[in-house]
Amino acid sequence: PAKADVRLFGFLDSPLWIDLPPLTPQFPGFQEVTKGVLNLANVTHLDTGCEGVYPEERWKCIFAEFRLAFLQTQFLLVASQYDSYQLRM
């Protein structure tokens, strides 16, 4: 049986990409990458609240900039102000 005094926290490690146009022509952009992941992984279960807000843009429900507003579990977000990966793209 589950213990009543256990608290659950999410640890989100560097998940906060920002939906900006790509900085280099070789990179299609985080929006396109996220759409590809959604399709490739055949994601079928998304938060119903998020899907209700973004029914035609389901990719936003796995993109932190838009998804974080729907999280109900307490979480600790660890992200660098200057994310070198995103800054290169």
URLIN-V435417 format. One record per helix or strand of 2 or more residues. SS is the DSSP state (@ for helix, = for strand). FROM is the first residue (numbers start at 1). TO is the last residue. Records with the same first field share a line. If there is no record, write none. Layout:
# URLIN-V435417
SS=FROM-TO + FROM-TO
This chain:
# URLIN-V435417
==10-13 + 75-78
@=30-40 + 48-53 + 58-62 + 64-70 + 84-88
